[in-house]
Amino acid sequence: MIVTSQSANALSCTSGSWKIWSLSDGHVDMPADLLRRGPGLGKYTLAQEPSLVRLSVNCFLLEGAGNNGVLIDCGAGGQWEPSLGHLDGAMAEAGIDPSSIGVVALTHTHLDHLNGLITRDGRVAFANLSRIVIAHDAVAGFVDQPHLERFRHLLAPVRDGDRLGGHLAALAIPGHAPGHMAYVLDSGEDRVLFCGDLIHVPAAQFARPELTWGYDLDQSISRATRINLLREASQTQAWLAGAHMAKPGIGRVVEEGSGYALRSIA
Ligand SMILES: [Zn+2]
């Protein structure tokens, strides 16, 4: 994968005939004590003890090979902190027309991943959206949100292993939220795992993947999922693209000490 452009809130790279964008929706500061030492083990204290950790919020756009305009997660729209909901600005910065987005693939239904279907000023963000890919087990979480009712007819539920076209497949990564789903691109040159909320605090959870996050729905399962996926990604030299990994949120996982480290693409 080769970086082809980079600006403050957007990075593009190519892999085979694919173009991959990282687009920043902004960031959010969360209490550091949401980090846990593991299921039932209490809070984990970061070495520097900051009271807040800053989480990037990244969205990823895939263009190419008959799958034009697949956007993986779409940020918070106007529904959360003012520091979030800036995907439209990142797209403008990158010269991407929002009406070119045909498919949104959601990793899960938390606010910071799906409310960007509506812009901060209340407009439908993607005028030509034809499909919202979502895990079967996440559909209820979408339908529960009345302000998103106008999008329900677009829902296209998938299960683990389903293909979204020639080179993209759904991969269940359970634990963080109902139906938490990764999307895997096999470009022919690289394998890229768009892994949603597998990692919340990269500064801690690559080195110690057993650490969990207070908002993980099932702490034990999310821990096992993270340990297994980081091992697999490091062994297969896959790329990882994470919603909350430091901007641009794309890198390779390498073994380091008793855990891992991320080698960012930029
Ligand atoms: Zn999230």
Residues whose N, C-alpha, C, O or C-beta is under 5 A from the ligand:
A	BS01	ZN	H110 D112 D197
